[in-house]
Amino acid sequence: MNESRFSGENASTSGLSRRSFISRIGAASVAAVAAPALASTNAEGKAAPTPQPADAEPIEHAISITLMVNGETRRIEVDPRTTLLDALRETLTLTGTKKGCDHGQCGACTVHVDGQRINSCLTLAVMQEGKSITTIEGLGTPENLHAMQASFVEHDGYQCGYCTSGQIMSAVALLKEPCGPADADVKELMAGNICRCGAYPNIVAAIQHVRQSA
């Protein structure tokens, strides 16, 4: 049942070469969510408070937490009920991590915590203190893409791009997980990430390219 998402053909009917068009915008779109966050430590090496918008309303019952995100220590004020996803997007402005279903069903919000992939919409930010969090922004840079990011560009592993950061984060985690060599094995481990555009064959091709090149 899960494999059906990945079994269809990725149609291209435009008279203009789709690969030519996508290649021009692909690196830019994938790299855009790969740009590293600005440094956020002060001269003493301690976590500097993340600036809040000037017009931001005070958060009732807010608590201060410190997160290690993409190798940087970030101290923020959040409502205790804030999900990791909302803390990343709304407070730290790391918007490469996408909010899709907000119920742990689509995988668009996938990040790594201590090297393991999780749905960031299903965990509270306060639960991640002391853990190492990696988002798509920390995976590579526009000048030095992660191998998986580059492979997604090469194999047209996206269309609208909304699910792409979650797909890539899951795909990178998959490289360290027990997974058989066949496409069907990759499809099974990627079943938690939905692509509403149906780019599944190209996503699998991108992942297999990296696996076979390792």
N, CA, C and O of each residue as an XYZ file, in Angstrom:
856
protein
N       0.837     -1.199      0.000
C       0.000      0.000      0.000
C       0.871      1.247      0.000
O       0.609      2.197     -0.738
N       1.928      1.242      0.847
C       2.800      2.392      0.897
C       3.562      2.586     -0.397
O       3.856      3.716     -0.787
N       3.891      1.460     -1.083
C       4.691      1.560     -2.289
C       3.943      2.254     -3.413
O       4.574      2.767     -4.338
N       2.609      2.285     -3.363
C       1.840      2.851     -4.460
C       2.167      4.311     -4.694
O       2.026      4.797     -5.816
N       2.598      5.021     -3.671
C       2.957      6.422     -3.834
C       4.154      6.576     -4.755
O       4.283      7.575     -5.462
N       5.030      5.577     -4.742
C       6.269      5.684     -5.479
C       6.244      4.944     -6.817
O       7.257      4.909     -7.515
N       5.111      4.356     -7.185
C       5.117      3.456     -8.331
C       4.731      4.104     -9.643
O       4.928      3.500    -10.697
N       4.185      5.316     -9.620
C       3.729      5.944    -10.845
C       4.847      6.598    -11.619
O       5.931      6.835    -11.085
N       4.580      6.894    -12.900
C       5.539      7.603    -13.725
C       5.444      9.084    -13.446
O       4.373      9.589    -13.109
N       6.558      9.786    -13.583
C       6.601     11.238    -13.376
C       6.482     11.887    -14.740
O       7.475     12.025    -15.454
N       5.259     12.289    -15.110
C       4.999     12.735    -16.472
C       5.596     14.096    -16.750
O       5.681     14.936    -15.854
N       6.015     14.323    -18.001
C       6.502     15.625    -18.453
C       5.980     15.832    -19.850
O       6.373     15.108    -20.765
N       5.095     16.811    -20.046
C       4.460     17.002    -21.338
C       4.796     18.333    -21.966
O       4.353     18.611    -23.080
N       5.572     19.175    -21.280
C       5.871     20.494    -21.821
C       6.774     20.380    -23.029
O       7.630     19.498    -23.095
N       6.580     21.291    -24.002
C       7.435     21.310    -25.164
C       8.847     21.730    -24.792
O       9.813     21.271    -25.400
N       8.973     22.603    -23.793
C      10.270     23.002    -23.294
C      10.845     21.869    -22.467
O      10.136     21.243    -21.680
N      12.133     21.606    -22.645
C      12.760     20.537    -21.887
C      12.597     20.778    -20.404
O      13.073     21.778    -19.867
N      11.910     19.840    -19.738
C      11.683     19.996    -18.311
C      12.992     19.993    -17.556
O      13.177     20.782    -16.629
N      13.916     19.106    -17.945
C      15.193     19.038    -17.255
C      15.959     20.342    -17.406
O      16.588     20.806    -16.455
N      15.913     20.947    -18.608
C      16.612     22.213    -18.819
C      16.050     23.299    -17.926
O      16.792     24.069    -17.316
N      14.700     23.352    -17.855
C      14.060     24.376    -17.031
C      14.307     24.140    -15.556
O      14.676     25.061    -14.827
N      14.103     22.890    -15.108
C      14.241     22.575    -13.698
C      15.683     22.750    -13.243
O      15.927     23.195    -12.121
N      16.651     22.401    -14.109
C      18.043     22.510    -13.713
C      18.418     23.945    -13.370
O      19.251     24.193    -12.499
N      17.779     24.899    -14.083
C      18.094     26.302    -13.833
C      17.586     26.771    -12.485
O      18.249     27.542    -11.791
N      16.385     26.293    -12.115
C      15.819     26.748    -10.847
C      16.066     25.770     -9.713
O      15.917     26.115     -8.541
N      16.446     24.541    -10.069
C      16.562     23.491     -9.063
C      17.616     23.768     -8.022
O      17.341     23.710     -6.823
N      18.842     24.075     -8.473
C      19.916     24.315     -7.522
C      19.574     25.468     -6.603
O      19.876     25.439     -5.410
N      18.939     26.489     -7.170
C      18.575     27.652     -6.358
C      17.524     27.297     -5.329
O      17.615     27.718     -4.176
N      16.508     26.513     -5.741
C      15.428     26.190     -4.810
C      15.875     25.246     -3.721
O      15.479     25.405     -2.566
N      16.707     24.247     -4.068
C      17.203     23.329     -3.052
C      18.215     24.028     -2.161
O      18.233     23.811     -0.950
N      19.064     24.873     -2.759
C      20.068     25.575     -1.970
C      19.447     26.600     -1.053
O      19.998     26.910      0.003
N      18.301     27.132     -1.450
C      17.656     28.157     -0.628
C      17.336     27.648      0.758
O      17.454     28.380      1.740
N      16.926     26.382      0.841
C      16.624     25.822      2.155
C      17.843     25.197      2.793
O      17.762     24.628      3.881
N      19.002     25.305      2.099
C      20.224     24.750      2.667
C      21.102     25.821      3.277
O      22.112     25.499      3.902
N      20.743     27.100      3.114
C      21.566     28.187      3.625
C      21.672     28.090      5.139
O      20.657     27.932      5.819
N      22.889     28.182      5.680
C      23.054     28.055      7.134
C      22.478     29.246      7.867
O      22.424     30.354      7.334
N      22.041     29.005      9.115
C      21.521     30.088      9.939
C      22.649     31.006     10.361
O      23.814     30.609     10.385
N      22.292     32.246     10.694
C      23.283     33.207     11.151
C      23.822     32.788     12.511
O      23.117     32.166     13.305
N      25.074     33.134     12.771
C      25.681     32.798     14.051
C      24.897     33.446     15.174
O      24.402     34.566     15.047
N      24.792     32.705     16.297
C      23.960     33.213     17.384
C      24.615     33.061     18.748
O      23.925     32.932     19.759
N      25.939     33.075     18.779
C      26.628     33.037     20.064
C      27.349     34.347     20.271
O      27.786     34.980     19.310
N      27.478     34.763     21.529
C      28.121     36.028     21.807
C      29.620     35.850     21.957
O      30.141     34.753     21.757
N      30.322     36.928     22.309
C      31.782     36.898     22.342
C      32.308     35.900     23.348
O      33.406     35.371     23.174
N      31.543     35.628     24.407
C      31.987     34.668     25.415
C      31.651     33.233     25.046
O      31.944     32.310     25.805
N      31.033     33.040     23.877
C      30.682     31.699     23.448
C      29.385     31.202     24.031
O      29.020     30.043     23.836
N      28.667     32.075     24.757
C      27.400     31.686     25.345
C      26.265     31.952     24.370
O      26.385     32.774     23.462
N      25.175     31.252     24.570
C      24.038     31.419     23.674
C      23.466     32.821     23.820
O      23.152     33.264     24.925
N      23.335     33.514     22.695
C      22.729     34.833     22.698
C      21.235     34.683     22.464
O      20.818     33.844     21.667
N      20.421     35.486     23.149
C      18.970     35.383     22.934
C      18.633     35.655     21.481
O      19.173     36.580     20.874
N      17.743     34.854     20.926
C      17.308     35.087     19.553
C      16.438     36.335     19.516
O      15.465     36.422     20.265
N      16.767     37.317     18.652
C      15.978     38.555     18.596
C      14.522     38.257     18.271
O      14.229     37.424     17.414
N      13.625     38.932     18.949
C      12.201     38.795     18.693
C      11.735     39.993     17.885
O      12.290     41.081     18.040
N      10.726     39.831     17.020
C      10.206     40.964     16.260
C       9.776     42.088     17.191
O       9.253     41.840     18.278
N      10.001     43.330     16.758
C       9.714     44.475     17.602
C       8.253     44.524     18.031
O       7.936     44.983     19.128
N       7.359     44.043     17.152
C       5.933     44.116     17.455
C       5.383     42.821     18.042
O       4.168     42.654     18.151
N       6.281     41.896     18.422
C       5.834     40.614     18.964
C       5.177     40.811     20.325
O       5.690     41.541     21.174
N       4.051     40.163     20.521
C       3.366     40.247     21.796
C       4.052     39.329     22.810
O       4.536     38.254     22.453
N       4.091     39.757     24.073
C       4.691     38.897     25.107
C       3.962     37.555     25.168
O       2.741     37.490     25.029
N       4.725     36.500     25.376
C       4.144     35.166     25.464
C       3.792     34.869     26.911
O       4.665     34.857     27.780
N       2.519     34.632     27.168
C       2.072     34.345     28.521
C       2.640     33.011     28.990
O       2.589     32.012     28.273
N       3.176     33.012     30.195
C       3.753     31.806     30.815
C       4.940     31.274     30.006
O       5.213     30.074     30.020
N       5.640     32.159     29.305
C       6.785     31.723     28.506
C       7.905     31.205     29.389
O       8.084     31.648     30.524
N       8.652     30.259     28.846
C       9.830     29.751     29.542
C      11.030     29.894     28.620
O      10.878     29.931     27.399
N      12.205     29.973     29.191
C      13.437     30.091     28.415
C      14.041     28.705     28.228
O      14.215     27.957     29.189
N      14.355     28.375     26.987
C      14.998     27.091     26.696
C      16.190     27.335     25.776
O      16.249     28.336     25.061
N      17.120     26.417     25.808
C      18.302     26.509     24.954
C      18.342     25.282     24.051
O      18.337     24.144     24.522
N      18.381     25.535     22.749
C      18.414     24.451     21.769
C      19.739     24.498     21.008
O      20.265     25.577     20.734
N      20.262     23.346     20.675
C      21.434     23.242     19.813
C      20.943     22.903     18.413
O      20.572     21.764     18.132
N      20.944     23.898     17.546
C      20.386     23.742     16.204
C      21.471     23.999     15.163
O      22.070     25.074     15.127
N      21.712     23.015     14.331
C      22.715     23.126     13.267
C      24.070     23.555     13.820
O      24.784     24.349     13.208
N      24.408     23.016     14.986
C      25.703     23.284     15.596
C      25.796     24.589     16.354
O      26.865     24.929     16.861
N      24.689     25.339     16.448
C      24.686     26.623     17.134
C      23.754     26.574     18.344
O      22.689     25.959     18.295
N      24.166     27.222     19.421
C      23.359     27.271     20.626
C      22.393     28.448     20.533
O      22.810     29.594     20.365
N      21.097     28.154     20.644
C      20.063     29.190     20.508
C      19.198     29.233     21.757
O      18.590     28.228     22.126
N      19.137     30.391     22.415
C      18.293     30.550     23.589
C      17.032     31.315     23.191
O      17.112     32.409     22.632
N      15.885     30.739     23.480
C      14.624     31.326     23.042
C      13.594     31.289     24.156
O      13.715     30.515     25.105
N      12.577     32.136     24.030
C      11.436     32.155     24.936
C      10.248     31.553     24.195
O       9.882     32.018     23.116
N       9.651     30.523     24.772
C       8.528     29.857     24.109
C       7.445     29.492     25.107
O       7.700     29.353     26.304
N       6.258     29.341     24.608
C       5.180     28.735     25.382
C       5.565     27.272     25.611
O       6.050     26.631     24.680
N       5.371     26.728     26.792
C       5.746     25.325     27.044
C       5.091     24.337     26.092
O       5.580     23.221     25.920
N       3.979     24.742     25.469
C       3.263     23.842     24.560
C       3.738     23.944     23.122
O       3.199     23.268     22.245
N       4.745     24.783     22.862
C       5.220     24.999     21.497
C       5.893     23.749     20.939
O       6.760     23.168     21.593
N       5.509     23.339     19.757
C       6.163     22.197     19.118
C       7.545     22.610     18.623
O       7.830     23.793     18.438
N       8.383     21.623     18.417
C       9.696     21.898     17.854
C       9.548     22.550     16.477
O      10.303     23.460     16.134
N       8.587     22.090     15.701
C       8.355     22.670     14.375
C       8.082     24.160     14.472
O       8.693     24.943     13.745
N       7.183     24.568     15.349
C       6.843     25.984     15.460
C       8.006     26.792     16.033
O       8.205     27.944     15.649
N       8.768     26.205     16.941
C       9.934     26.909     17.470
C      10.955     27.166     16.366
O      11.544     28.244     16.293
N      11.158     26.176     15.517
C      12.107     26.336     14.410
C      11.633     27.385     13.415
O      12.399     28.252     12.996
N      10.366     27.298     13.046
C       9.850     28.175     11.998
C       9.536     29.583     12.518
O       9.969     30.576     11.932
N       8.788     29.662     13.607
C       8.263     30.944     14.053
C       9.245     31.730     14.927
O       9.268     32.960     14.879
N      10.045     31.035     15.715
C      10.953     31.727     16.621
C      12.356     31.843     16.048
O      12.965     32.910     16.118
N      12.874     30.765     15.485
C      14.233     30.777     14.939
C      14.267     31.110     13.452
O      15.344     31.216     12.866
N      13.096     31.276     12.836
C      12.941     31.615     11.406
C      13.706     30.663     10.490
O      14.222     31.074      9.451
N      13.776     29.401     10.877
C      14.347     28.364     10.012
C      13.192     27.732      9.241
O      12.693     26.665      9.598
N      12.786     28.410      8.188
C      11.556     28.039      7.496
C      11.749     26.966      6.432
O      10.805     26.632      5.716
N      12.951     26.426      6.319
C      13.142     25.310      5.395
C      12.361     24.084      5.827
O      11.935     23.285      4.993
N      12.174     23.937      7.127
C      11.339     22.856      7.656
C       9.887     23.261      7.476
O       9.463     24.286      8.010
N       9.116     22.472      6.731
C       7.770     22.877      6.332
C       6.689     22.298      7.246
O       6.820     21.201      7.791
N       5.621     23.077      7.389
C       4.441     22.599      8.101
C       3.422     22.146      7.070
O       2.883     22.951      6.312
N       3.169     20.850      7.054
C       2.210     20.298      6.101
C       0.912     19.963      6.805
O       0.027     20.808      6.933
N       0.803     18.726      7.260
C      -0.430     18.287      7.917
C      -0.484     18.698      9.378
O      -1.574     18.840      9.933
N       0.666     18.892     10.015
C       0.776     19.217     11.438
C       0.230     18.089     12.309
O      -0.130     18.311     13.465
N       0.169     16.872     11.751
C      -0.323     15.715     12.497
C       0.618     14.504     12.354
O       0.237     13.385     12.700
N       1.817     14.718     11.856
C       2.770     13.624     11.730
C       2.485     12.648     10.619
O       2.948     11.508     10.664
N       1.724     13.072      9.613
C       1.321     12.154      8.555
C       2.010     12.393      7.214
O       2.039     11.496      6.371
N       2.570     13.593      7.000
C       3.096     13.902      5.661
C       4.617     13.916      5.587
O       5.170     13.738      4.502
N       5.304     14.120      6.694
C       6.764     14.093      6.697
C       7.440     15.370      6.262
O       8.670     15.419      6.226
N       6.687     16.419      5.926
C       7.294     17.666      5.450
C       8.135     18.337      6.525
O       9.032     19.120      6.209
N       7.859     18.043      7.788
C       8.550     18.699      8.900
C       9.716     17.878      9.438
O      10.196     18.153     10.538
N      10.183     16.884      8.697
C      11.227     15.988      9.183
C      12.528     16.731      9.479
O      13.023     17.491      8.646
N      13.070     16.508     10.658
C      14.392     16.998     11.042
C      15.136     15.846     11.709
O      14.565     14.781     11.945
N      16.400     16.066     12.006
C      17.184     15.063     12.731
C      17.393     15.525     14.162
O      17.739     16.682     14.401
N      17.185     14.635     15.106
C      17.499     14.883     16.515
C      18.439     13.780     16.974
O      18.086     12.601     16.994
N      19.658     14.198     17.345
C      20.713     13.235     17.696
C      20.883     12.196     16.588
O      21.089     11.012     16.854
N      20.793     12.662     15.351
C      21.047     11.801     14.199
C      19.878     10.969     13.732
O      19.974     10.283     12.714
N      18.758     11.018     14.465
C      17.583     10.238     14.088
C      16.518     11.162     13.506
O      16.324     12.275     13.994
N      15.831     10.702     12.467
C      14.786     11.540     11.872
C      13.510     11.478     12.708
O      13.111     10.416     13.185
N      12.893     12.621     12.871
C      11.623     12.689     13.585
C      10.712     13.685     12.886
O      11.172     14.524     12.112
N       9.425     13.588     13.162
C       8.477     14.606     12.719
C       8.464     15.701     13.777
O       8.020     15.474     14.903
N       8.944     16.875     13.425
C       9.091     17.932     14.426
C       7.758     18.494     14.889
O       7.709     19.217     15.885
N       6.673     18.176     14.185
C       5.356     18.642     14.624
C       4.811     17.802     15.773
O       3.818     18.180     16.394
N       5.442     16.675     16.063
C       4.918     15.758     17.074
C       5.700     15.791     18.383
O       5.444     14.984     19.277
N       6.644     16.709     18.501
C       7.421     16.790     19.734
C       7.475     18.227     20.209
O       7.453     19.152     19.397
N       7.545     18.423     21.503
C       7.630     19.766     22.063
C       9.076     20.256     22.052
O      10.015     19.479     22.224
N       9.226     21.550     21.849
C      10.565     22.135     21.826
C      11.286     21.919     23.151
O      12.493     21.678     23.170
N      10.550     22.005     24.260
C      11.187     21.867     25.581
C      11.765     20.472     25.793
O      12.624     20.279     26.653
N      11.302     19.508     25.022
C      11.788     18.139     25.170
C      13.128     17.927     24.479
O      13.747     16.874     24.638
N      13.587     18.923     23.707
C      14.790     18.732     22.897
C      16.013     19.460     23.445
O      17.046     19.516     22.777
N      15.913     20.017     24.644
C      17.089     20.645     25.244
C      18.176     19.597     25.469
O      17.906     18.482     25.915
N      19.392     19.976     25.154
C      20.521     19.070     25.325
C      20.729     18.112     24.180
O      21.668     17.315     24.201
N      19.872     18.174     23.182
C      19.993     17.288     22.026
C      20.458     18.079     20.801
O      20.252     19.289     20.713
N      21.077     17.385     19.875
C      21.577     18.016     18.654
C      20.518     17.948     17.563
O      20.125     16.865     17.132
N      20.060     19.114     17.122
C      19.002     19.208     16.116
C      19.609     19.666     14.796
O      20.377     20.627     14.756
N      19.261     18.977     13.725
C      19.717     19.383     12.389
C      18.503     19.587     11.499
O      17.647     18.710     11.386
N      18.437     20.751     10.868
C      17.393     21.046      9.898
C      18.014     21.080      8.506
O      19.227     20.932      8.357
N      17.185     21.273      7.499
C      17.689     21.309      6.128
C      18.723     22.409      5.943
O      19.630     22.281      5.120
N      18.588     23.509      6.721
C      19.554     24.608      6.602
C      20.947     24.197      7.051
O      21.941     24.782      6.620
N      21.022     23.183      7.922
C      22.309     22.738      8.428
C      22.897     21.567      7.670
O      23.969     21.073      8.022
N      22.214     21.120      6.640
C      22.669     19.931      5.909
C      23.766     20.260      4.908
O      24.722     19.499      4.759
N      23.635     21.369      4.235
C      24.617     21.791      3.250
C      24.516     23.281      3.036
O      23.683     23.946      3.653
N      25.351     23.811      2.170
C      25.305     25.228      1.837
C      25.087     25.375      0.341
O      25.313     24.419     -0.401
N      24.654     26.544     -0.130
C      24.472     26.724     -1.582
C      25.745     26.444     -2.361
O      25.687     25.977     -3.498
N      26.896     26.724     -1.758
C      28.164     26.482     -2.449
C      28.637     25.040     -2.300
O      29.456     24.568     -3.088
N      28.131     24.351     -1.306
C      28.582     22.984     -1.032
C      27.390     22.144     -0.592
O      27.222     21.862      0.595
N      26.569     21.750     -1.552
C      25.381     20.971     -1.254
C      25.751     19.596     -0.707
O      26.762     19.008     -1.091
N      24.922     19.104      0.184
C      25.047     17.703      0.605
C      24.831     16.830     -0.627
O      24.111     17.220     -1.546
N      25.439     15.670     -0.649
C      25.317     14.778     -1.804
C      23.860     14.471     -2.130
O      23.503     14.339     -3.301
N      23.014     14.355     -1.106
C      21.609     14.053     -1.354
C      20.892     15.244     -1.976
O      20.048     15.066     -2.854
N      21.213     16.442     -1.538
C      20.619     17.631     -2.151
C      20.999     17.715     -3.624
O      20.153     17.975     -4.480
N      22.275     17.494     -3.910
C      22.739     17.547     -5.295
C      22.069     16.467     -6.135
O      21.740     16.703     -7.298
N      21.866     15.294     -5.562
C      21.236     14.205     -6.297
C      19.766     14.508     -6.589
O      19.270     14.158     -7.660
N      19.065     15.150     -5.657
C      17.680     15.548     -5.905
C      17.604     16.525     -7.071
O      16.672     16.456     -7.872
N      18.560     17.424     -7.175
C      18.590     18.352     -8.310
C      18.849     17.585     -9.602
O      18.155     17.779    -10.601
N      19.850     16.715     -9.573
C      20.236     15.967    -10.779
C      19.116     15.077    -11.291
O      18.958     14.916    -12.502
N      18.339     14.498    -10.388
C      17.306     13.539    -10.782
C      15.892     14.128    -10.768
O      14.912     13.387    -10.849
N      15.785     15.442    -10.666
C      14.461     16.089    -10.635
C      13.580     15.475     -9.548
O      12.432     15.113     -9.803
N      14.121     15.362     -8.346
C      13.391     14.714     -7.266
C      12.400     15.619     -6.560
O      12.206     15.494     -5.351
N      11.783     16.510     -7.275
C      10.814     17.442     -6.694
C      10.051     18.114     -7.826
O      10.490     18.110     -8.976
N       8.906     18.687     -7.487
C       8.173     19.522     -8.443
C       7.841     20.853     -7.770
O       8.522     21.849     -8.015
N       6.804     20.888     -6.924
C       6.497     22.160     -6.248
C       7.541     22.479     -5.187
O       7.750     23.648     -4.864
N       8.195     21.471     -4.644
C       9.267     21.682     -3.684
C       8.845     21.749     -2.235
O       9.702     21.821     -1.354
N       7.543     21.728     -1.953
C       7.112     21.908     -0.569
C       7.544     20.748      0.328
O       7.901     20.955      1.488
N       7.510     19.554     -0.201
C       7.882     18.387      0.610
C       9.371     18.089      0.562
O       9.852     17.209      1.276
N      10.106     18.818     -0.280
C      11.482     18.430     -0.602
C      12.403     18.411      0.602
O      13.202     17.484      0.740
N      12.321     19.397      1.476
C      13.239     19.400      2.613
C      13.003     18.185      3.501
O      13.957     17.569      3.975
N      11.744     17.836      3.729
C      11.445     16.651      4.523
C      11.888     15.376      3.829
O      12.403     14.462      4.473
N      11.691     15.310      2.517
C      12.138     14.137      1.761
C      13.652     13.975      1.880
O      14.152     12.871      2.097
N      14.372     15.082      1.736
C      15.835     15.014      1.795
C      16.312     14.630      3.185
O      17.234     13.826      3.325
N      15.691     15.199      4.221
C      16.106     14.855      5.576
C      15.861     13.376      5.873
O      16.687     12.728      6.516
N      14.738     12.844      5.413
C      14.475     11.413      5.590
C      15.450     10.580      4.777
O      15.925      9.544      5.243
N      15.750     11.024      3.566
C      16.660     10.280      2.700
C      18.065     10.220      3.285
O      18.728      9.187      3.200
N      18.523     11.318      3.877
C      19.847     11.327      4.501
C      19.863     10.391      5.705
O      20.836      9.664      5.909
N      18.804     10.399      6.498
C      18.725      9.489      7.638
C      18.716      8.040      7.167
O      19.321      7.172      7.797
N      18.030      7.783      6.062
C      17.948      6.429      5.516
C      19.331      5.852      5.218
O      19.529      4.642      5.322
N      20.282      6.702      4.852
C      21.623      6.226      4.511
C      22.283      5.497      5.682
O      23.166      4.666      5.476
N      21.855      5.808      6.919
C      22.449      5.193      8.107
C      21.544      4.131      8.727
O      21.872      3.558      9.766
N      20.410      3.872      8.089
C      19.456      2.908      8.612
C      19.560      1.582      7.859
O      19.991      1.563      6.706
N      19.174      0.479      8.489
C      19.155     -0.806      7.775
C      18.173     -0.732      6.608
O      16.981     -0.506      6.811
N      18.655     -0.915      5.431
C      17.807     -0.826      4.234
C      18.371     -1.738      3.160
O      19.563     -1.686      2.857
N      17.525     -2.564      2.592
C      17.955     -3.453      1.515
C      18.331     -2.672      0.268
O      18.110     -1.462      0.217
N      18.890     -3.326     -0.732
C      19.395     -2.643     -1.917
C      18.345     -2.276     -2.957
O      18.598     -1.427     -3.812
N      17.175     -2.897     -2.900
C      16.178     -2.711     -3.960
C      15.404     -1.404     -3.805
O      15.333     -0.826     -2.720
N      14.826     -0.954     -4.920
C      13.978      0.236     -4.893
C      12.823      0.056     -3.913
O      12.430      0.994     -3.221
N      12.285     -1.160     -3.864
C      11.169     -1.436     -2.962
C      11.556     -1.204     -1.505
O      10.728     -0.784     -0.697
N      12.815     -1.478     -1.171
C      13.282     -1.257      0.195
C      13.318      0.235      0.516
O      12.948      0.653      1.613
N      13.765      1.027     -0.445
C      13.800      2.479     -0.267
C      12.382      3.025     -0.142
O      12.117      3.883      0.700
N      11.484      2.535     -0.967
C      10.093      2.996     -0.923
C       9.476      2.738      0.451
O       8.736      3.568      0.980
N       9.789      1.590      1.009
C       9.233      1.247      2.315
C       9.713      2.213      3.388
O       8.921      2.668      4.213
N      11.002      2.528      3.383
C      11.541      3.407      4.413
C      11.199      4.876      4.173
O      11.320      5.694      5.085
N      10.779      5.214      2.969
C      10.389      6.596      2.663
C       8.878      6.777      2.672
O       8.381      7.840      2.300
N       8.143      5.754      3.090
C       6.680      5.790      3.010
C       6.063      6.872      3.894
O       4.921      7.269      3.664
N       6.786      7.352      4.889
C       6.253      8.391      5.762
C       6.335      9.783      5.193
O       5.859     10.734      5.814
N       6.932      9.925      4.018
C       7.053     11.237      3.370
C       6.183     11.268      2.125
O       6.400     10.504      1.185
N       5.203     12.150      2.125
C       4.252     12.247      1.017
C       4.665     13.334      0.044
O       5.024     14.440      0.451
N       4.614     13.019     -1.241
C       4.818     14.014     -2.307
C       3.515     14.116     -3.085
O       3.170     13.215     -3.850
N       2.803     15.196     -2.892
C       1.507     15.338     -3.554
C       1.642     15.542     -5.060
O       0.674     15.356     -5.797
N       2.831     15.921     -5.524
C       3.058     16.064     -6.963
C       3.333     14.717     -7.622
O       3.230     14.602     -8.843
N       3.678     13.706     -6.847
C       3.918     12.372     -7.399
C       5.290     12.175     -7.992
O       5.434     11.449     -8.976
N       6.319     12.809     -7.416
C       7.673     12.675     -7.955
C       8.414     11.467     -7.385
O       9.644     11.445     -7.362
N       7.677     10.478     -6.933
C       8.279      9.342     -6.245
C       9.356      8.595     -7.044
O      10.403      8.287     -6.474
N       9.155      8.290     -8.329
C      10.211      7.563     -9.055
C      11.533      8.317     -9.066
O      12.596      7.709     -8.948
N      11.472      9.640     -9.207
C      12.696     10.431     -9.234
C      13.323     10.550     -7.847
O      14.546     10.610     -7.717
N      12.483     10.584     -6.811
C      13.005     10.615     -5.447
C      13.786      9.337     -5.164
O      14.889      9.381     -4.619
N      13.208      8.205     -5.538
C      13.894      6.922     -5.335
C      15.196      6.886     -6.135
O      16.220      6.423     -5.633
N      15.160      7.370     -7.372
C      16.369      7.389     -8.201
C      17.460      8.238     -7.559
O      18.634      7.870     -7.583
N      17.072      9.375     -6.985
C      18.047     10.257     -6.335
C      18.685      9.568     -5.133
O      19.897      9.647     -4.929
N      17.866      8.902     -4.353
C      18.378      8.214     -3.156
C      19.294      7.058     -3.548
O      20.366      6.882     -2.969
N      18.869      6.281     -4.526
C      19.672      5.138     -4.948
C      21.011      5.579     -5.536
O      22.024      4.900     -5.368
N      21.009      6.711     -6.219
C      22.265      7.234     -6.786
C      23.277      7.505     -5.673
O      24.449      7.150     -5.794
N      22.820      8.133     -4.592
C      23.720      8.429     -3.475
C      24.167      7.157     -2.795
O      25.340      7.016     -2.450
N      23.240      6.221     -2.594
C      23.579      4.952     -1.933
C      24.629      4.182     -2.737
O      25.569      3.623     -2.172
N      24.460      4.160     -4.048
C      25.366      3.392     -4.894
C      26.714      4.085     -5.084
O      27.701      3.456     -5.465
N      26.739      5.398     -4.812
C      27.981      6.159     -4.972
C      28.799      6.189     -3.692
O      29.962      6.594     -3.697
N      28.188      5.762     -2.602
C      28.881      5.823     -1.302
C      30.029      4.821     -1.219
O      30.710      4.745     -0.197
